[in-house]
Amino acid sequence: MKYHSDVKHNVCKSCGLSLNLHELDTYWQKVRNENTTDADASEKKKNRRKEWLEWYSSSKKSKEN
């Protein structure tokens, strides 16, 4: 997509679809939600838990020193 300042829209180079910033954001949210599976959500949750545990462990070590 390429932004055209004269019409203030993003226009797709291949199909000509024209969207303003709000419409583009809404469209991408819809696409992300449709393509996100339960496995993806589970993996994200595991990653968040792992990051938190690493943070907690590192902060605990620094408190002990």
ZALUM-478907 format. One record per residue: residue in three letters; x, y, z of N, C-alpha, C in turn; residue number from 1. Coordinates in nm, 4 decimals. Example, Ala and Ser with C-alpha at 12.3 -4.5 7.8 and 13.67 -1.06 7.14 Angstrom:
type,nxx,nyy,nzz,caxx,cayy,cazz,cxx,cyy,czz,seq
Ala,1.3190,-0.5690,0.7800,1.2300,-0.4500,0.7800,1.3200,-0.3300,0.7800,1
Ser,1.2850,-0.2250,0.7080,1.3670,-0.1060,0.7140,1.2900,0.0030,0.7870,2
//
This chain:
type,nxx,nyy,nzz,caxx,cayy,cazz,cxx,cyy,czz,seq
Met,0.0845,-0.1172,0.0000,0.0000,0.0000,0.0000,0.0889,0.1233,0.0000,1
Lys,0.0411,0.2240,-0.0658,0.1139,0.3499,-0.0744,0.0213,0.4633,-0.0338,2
Tyr,0.0742,0.5541,0.0493,-0.0055,0.6671,0.0965,-0.0075,0.7762,-0.0104,3
His,-0.1284,0.8233,-0.0411,-0.1459,0.9342,-0.1352,-0.1971,1.0543,-0.0568,4
Ser,-0.1113,1.1546,-0.0441,-0.1466,1.2709,0.0380,-0.2591,1.3542,-0.0233,5
Asp,-0.2740,1.3503,-0.1559,-0.3795,1.4304,-0.2182,-0.5189,1.3813,-0.1809,6
Val,-0.5379,1.2500,-0.1629,-0.6676,1.1950,-0.1222,-0.6673,1.1485,0.0234,7
Lys,-0.5484,1.1543,0.0872,-0.5302,1.1142,0.2274,-0.5781,0.9718,0.2522,8
His,-0.5407,0.8832,0.1617,-0.5745,0.7416,0.1723,-0.4530,0.6579,0.1367,9
Asn,-0.4522,0.5351,0.1872,-0.3545,0.4357,0.1467,-0.4169,0.3565,0.0337,10
Val,-0.3436,0.3409,-0.0756,-0.3969,0.2721,-0.1931,-0.3104,0.1510,-0.2225,11
Cys,-0.3747,0.0370,-0.2413,-0.3042,-0.0865,-0.2752,-0.2520,-0.0771,-0.4180,12
Lys,-0.1238,-0.1107,-0.4353,-0.0623,-0.1025,-0.5669,-0.1142,-0.2108,-0.6610,13
Ser,-0.1579,-0.3234,-0.6062,-0.1995,-0.4325,-0.6934,-0.3479,-0.4296,-0.7277,14
Cys,-0.4338,-0.4010,-0.6305,-0.5781,-0.4086,-0.6598,-0.6477,-0.2730,-0.6609,15
Gly,-0.5825,-0.1684,-0.6068,-0.6423,-0.0361,-0.6069,-0.7310,-0.0060,-0.4875,16
Leu,-0.7371,-0.0970,-0.3903,-0.8167,-0.0740,-0.2691,-0.7675,0.0526,-0.2007,17
Ser,-0.8596,0.1399,-0.1625,-0.8250,0.2673,-0.1015,-0.8875,0.2748,0.0375,18
Leu,-0.8024,0.2953,0.1406,-0.8490,0.3013,0.2788,-0.7837,0.4183,0.3502,19
Asn,-0.8607,0.4843,0.4376,-0.7980,0.5847,0.5223,-0.7322,0.5121,0.6395,20
Leu,-0.6598,0.5840,0.7239,-0.5840,0.5223,0.8317,-0.6729,0.4429,0.9264,21
His,-0.7880,0.4971,0.9632,-0.8793,0.4281,1.0547,-0.9320,0.2989,0.9921,22
Glu,-0.9715,0.3047,0.8664,-1.0219,0.1854,0.7976,-0.9126,0.0791,0.7851,23
Leu,-0.7898,0.1224,0.7579,-0.6786,0.0292,0.7458,-0.6516,-0.0402,0.8786,24
Asp,-0.6524,0.0348,0.9875,-0.6310,-0.0220,1.1201,-0.7405,-0.1230,1.1539,25
Thr,-0.8648,-0.0886,1.1269,-0.9775,-0.1783,1.1525,-0.9649,-0.3067,1.0701,26
Tyr,-0.9263,-0.2916,0.9453,-0.9095,-0.4071,0.8567,-0.8009,-0.5005,0.9088,27
Trp,-0.6849,-0.4450,0.9488,-0.5758,-0.5290,0.9979,-0.6128,-0.5974,1.1288,28
Gln,-0.6867,-0.5324,1.2164,-0.7320,-0.5968,1.3395,-0.8201,-0.7165,1.3064,29
Lys,-0.9090,-0.7008,1.2089,-0.9966,-0.8096,1.1670,-0.9151,-0.9263,1.1117,30
Val,-0.8179,-0.8973,1.0281,-0.7335,-1.0019,0.9692,-0.6542,-1.0740,1.0781,31
Arg,-0.5953,-0.9986,1.1710,-0.5196,-1.0602,1.2805,-0.6090,-1.1511,1.3637,32
Asn,-0.7286,-1.1053,1.3967,-0.8195,-1.1853,1.4794,-0.8620,-1.3127,1.4081,33
Glu,-0.8824,-1.3063,1.2775,-0.9221,-1.4248,1.2023,-0.8082,-1.5247,1.1910,34
Asn,-0.6851,-1.4761,1.1854,-0.5703,-1.5634,1.1647,-0.5047,-1.6102,1.2934,35
Thr,-0.5485,-1.5574,1.4065,-0.4927,-1.5996,1.5339,-0.5655,-1.7255,1.5797,36
Thr,-0.4882,-1.8277,1.6051,-0.5474,-1.9532,1.6515,-0.5310,-1.9649,1.8023,37
Asp,-0.5946,-2.0647,1.8597,-0.5793,-2.0886,2.0026,-0.4358,-2.1256,2.0364,38
Ala,-0.3686,-2.1947,1.9446,-0.2291,-2.2316,1.9669,-0.1426,-2.1067,1.9757,39
Asp,-0.1704,-2.0068,1.8913,-0.0958,-1.8815,1.8960,-0.1174,-1.8119,2.0298,40
Ala,-0.2404,-1.8084,2.0742,-0.2711,-1.7438,2.2017,-0.2034,-1.8173,2.3166,41
Ser,-0.2033,-1.9481,2.3109,-0.1377,-2.0278,2.4134,0.0128,-2.0030,2.4141,42
Glu,0.0713,-1.9949,2.2965,0.2150,-1.9690,2.2851,0.2499,-1.8304,2.3390,43
Lys,0.1672,-1.7318,2.3101,0.1900,-1.5968,2.3616,0.1828,-1.5962,2.5141,44
Lys,0.0873,-1.6702,2.5690,0.0718,-1.6770,2.7135,0.1953,-1.7416,2.7769,45
Lys,0.2458,-1.8484,2.7158,0.3666,-1.9146,2.7656,0.4855,-1.8195,2.7618,46
Asn,0.4969,-1.7444,2.6521,0.6083,-1.6500,2.6397,0.6007,-1.5402,2.7449,47
Arg,0.4793,-1.4881,2.7687,0.4630,-1.3853,2.8720,0.5008,-1.4406,3.0092,48
Arg,0.4581,-1.5637,3.0380,0.4883,-1.6268,3.1660,0.6395,-1.6453,3.1811,49
Lys,0.7050,-1.6896,3.0732,0.8497,-1.7103,3.0755,0.9224,-1.5780,3.0975,50
Glu,0.8816,-1.4727,3.0273,0.9441,-1.3418,3.0444,0.9254,-1.2905,3.1863,51
Trp,0.8071,-1.3093,3.2433,0.7822,-1.2635,3.3790,0.8697,-1.3393,3.4770,52
Leu,0.8816,-1.4712,3.4583,0.9637,-1.5526,3.5481,1.1103,-1.5106,3.5401,53
Glu,1.1589,-1.4831,3.4201,1.2963,-1.4359,3.4051,1.3149,-1.3021,3.4754,54
Trp,1.2176,-1.2118,3.4604,1.2248,-1.0825,3.5266,1.2226,-1.0997,3.6782,55
Tyr,1.1326,-1.1837,3.7269,1.1192,-1.2056,3.8705,1.2458,-1.2661,3.9273,56
Ser,1.3018,-1.3636,3.8573,1.4242,-1.4279,3.9037,1.5400,-1.3303,3.9070,57
Ser,1.5531,-1.2490,3.8065,1.6642,-1.1535,3.8019,1.6492,-1.0473,3.9101,58
Ser,1.5280,-1.0015,3.9359,1.5079,-0.9007,4.0385,1.5317,-0.9599,4.1772,59
Lys,1.4992,-1.0863,4.1954,1.5217,-1.1533,4.3241,1.6708,-1.1676,4.3499,60
Lys,1.7479,-1.2033,4.2473,1.8925,-1.2171,4.2620,1.9550,-1.0829,4.2969,61
Ser,1.9105,-0.9763,4.2336,1.9690,-0.8457,4.2622,1.9341,-0.7984,4.4035,62
Lys,1.8208,-0.8406,4.4566,1.7837,-0.8046,4.5941,1.8683,-0.8785,4.6948,63
Glu,1.9098,-1.0018,4.6617,1.9901,-1.0818,4.7534,2.1326,-1.0292,4.7615,64
Asn,2.1819,-0.9671,4.6580,2.3219,-0.9186,4.6574,2.3380,-0.7897,4.7288,65
//
